[in-house]
Amino acid sequence: MHMKQLNLLLLLLLPFLFACKDECEGIDCLSEEAFAFTIKSAENGEDLLFGSNAQLNQEDVEVYYMQNGARQAAPFKFEANYVVVALTPEVTAYYITALDQTDTIRLAVSSTGPTECCPRTQKVEDLTVNNQPPNQDSWVITLIR
């Protein structure tokens, strides 16, 4: 008799166990919080930041944006073979200066959320380099010097 009662109890509890399934499971909350770039030579296409004869280091590159008429340093870091610039909320134009030349990166960013499953997420909808589509063969923007 004990076994029958246990089976009945399990049978009654089963729907409740599945009803507690996480509604957000399997939903990707992907947010693009950055963009990446490298700088290549106009002469020979060699990577000036990460090539075997790199001519630039972190101190030679400035990344900033303008806010209330003042230059603000944008957070960036050197990775293995590109520079990652962290997006600052509400900023749509970044300036990258190296070798006495400045490139303007303009972004159209859409924000969604927060939702029940995801925090506020950002997505880069459009990006231009000096008002042109980016010169890139991957997600890393190539700037030419």
C-alpha positions as CSV (number, residue, x, y, z in Angstrom):
1,M,0.0,0.0,0.0
2,H,2.9,2.4,0.8
3,M,4.3,2.1,-2.8
4,K,0.9,2.9,-4.3
5,Q,0.6,6.1,-2.2
6,L,4.1,7.2,-3.2
7,N,3.4,6.7,-6.9
8,L,0.2,8.6,-6.6
9,L,2.0,11.5,-4.8
10,L,4.7,11.6,-7.5
11,L,2.0,11.5,-10.2
12,L,0.3,14.5,-8.6
13,L,3.5,16.5,-8.1
14,L,4.9,15.9,-11.6
15,P,3.0,18.7,-13.3
16,F,4.2,21.2,-10.7
17,L,7.8,20.3,-11.2
18,F,7.5,21.1,-14.9
19,A,5.4,24.2,-14.3
20,C,8.3,25.8,-12.6
21,K,10.5,25.7,-15.7
22,D,12.5,28.9,-16.2
23,E,10.7,31.1,-18.8
24,C,14.0,32.8,-19.7
25,E,16.0,29.6,-20.3
26,G,17.6,29.5,-23.7
27,I,17.1,33.2,-24.4
28,D,20.4,35.0,-25.3
29,C,20.7,38.5,-23.8
30,L,23.4,39.5,-26.2
31,S,24.5,43.1,-25.9
32,E,27.1,44.8,-28.1
33,E,29.0,46.9,-25.6
34,A,32.0,47.6,-27.7
35,F,33.6,48.0,-31.2
36,A,37.0,46.9,-32.3
37,F,39.7,48.3,-34.6
38,T,43.2,48.0,-35.8
39,I,45.4,50.4,-37.8
40,K,47.2,49.2,-41.0
41,S,49.7,50.9,-43.2
42,A,48.4,52.4,-46.4
43,E,51.7,51.5,-48.1
44,N,52.0,47.8,-47.5
45,G,48.9,46.8,-45.5
46,E,51.0,45.8,-42.5
47,D,49.3,46.0,-39.1
48,L,50.9,49.0,-37.3
49,L,49.6,48.0,-33.9
50,F,50.0,44.2,-33.8
51,G,52.2,43.3,-36.8
52,S,55.7,41.9,-36.6
53,N,57.1,45.4,-37.1
54,A,54.4,47.2,-35.0
55,Q,55.1,51.0,-35.0
56,L,52.4,52.0,-32.5
57,N,51.8,51.1,-28.9
58,Q,49.0,51.9,-26.5
59,E,50.5,55.4,-25.7
60,D,50.4,56.3,-29.4
61,V,46.6,55.8,-29.7
62,E,44.0,58.1,-28.3
63,V,40.3,57.2,-28.2
64,Y,37.9,59.8,-27.1
65,Y,34.4,61.3,-27.5
66,M,33.0,64.8,-27.0
67,Q,30.6,65.5,-24.1
68,N,29.4,69.0,-23.3
69,G,32.2,70.5,-25.5
70,A,34.9,68.6,-23.6
71,R,37.1,65.6,-24.7
72,Q,36.4,62.5,-22.6
73,A,38.7,59.5,-22.8
74,A,36.8,56.4,-24.0
75,P,37.7,53.2,-22.2
76,F,39.7,50.9,-24.5
77,K,42.1,48.0,-24.2
78,F,44.5,46.2,-26.4
79,E,43.6,42.5,-27.0
80,A,45.6,39.9,-28.9
81,N,45.3,41.6,-32.4
82,Y,42.8,44.4,-32.1
83,V,41.8,47.3,-29.8
84,V,38.4,47.1,-28.1
85,V,36.6,50.3,-27.3
86,A,33.8,50.1,-24.7
87,L,30.6,51.9,-25.6
88,T,29.5,54.7,-23.4
89,P,25.7,55.1,-23.2
90,E,24.3,57.9,-25.3
91,V,27.6,58.5,-27.2
92,T,27.3,58.2,-31.0
93,A,30.7,59.4,-32.2
94,Y,34.1,58.3,-31.2
95,Y,37.5,59.7,-32.3
96,I,40.6,57.7,-32.8
97,T,43.8,59.6,-33.1
98,A,47.2,58.0,-34.1
99,L,50.1,59.2,-36.3
100,D,48.6,62.8,-36.4
101,Q,45.4,61.6,-38.0
102,T,42.0,61.3,-36.5
103,D,39.2,59.0,-37.6
104,T,35.6,59.5,-36.7
105,I,33.6,56.4,-35.9
106,R,29.8,57.1,-35.8
107,L,27.4,54.6,-34.4
108,A,23.7,54.1,-34.5
109,V,22.9,52.1,-31.3
110,S,19.5,50.8,-30.4
111,S,18.7,49.9,-26.8
112,T,16.1,47.5,-25.6
113,G,15.0,46.5,-22.1
114,P,15.3,45.8,-19.5
115,T,12.8,42.9,-20.0
116,E,11.7,40.1,-17.7
117,C,14.5,37.9,-19.0
118,C,17.3,40.3,-20.1
119,P,18.9,43.5,-18.7
120,R,19.1,46.5,-20.9
121,T,20.9,45.5,-24.1
122,Q,22.5,47.5,-26.8
123,K,23.0,46.7,-30.5
124,V,25.1,48.6,-33.0
125,E,22.6,49.1,-35.9
126,D,25.0,51.1,-38.1
127,L,28.6,52.2,-38.1
128,T,30.6,54.5,-40.3
129,V,34.3,55.4,-40.4
130,N,34.8,59.0,-41.6
131,N,31.2,58.9,-43.0
132,Q,32.0,55.8,-45.1
133,P,31.1,52.2,-44.6
134,P,33.9,50.5,-42.6
135,N,36.8,48.9,-44.4
136,Q,36.7,45.5,-42.7
137,D,36.8,41.8,-43.4
138,S,35.6,40.8,-39.9
139,W,34.0,42.6,-37.0
140,V,37.3,44.5,-36.5
141,I,37.4,47.9,-38.3
142,T,40.6,48.6,-40.2
143,L,41.9,52.1,-40.1
144,I,44.5,53.2,-42.7
145,R,47.5,55.4,-42.0
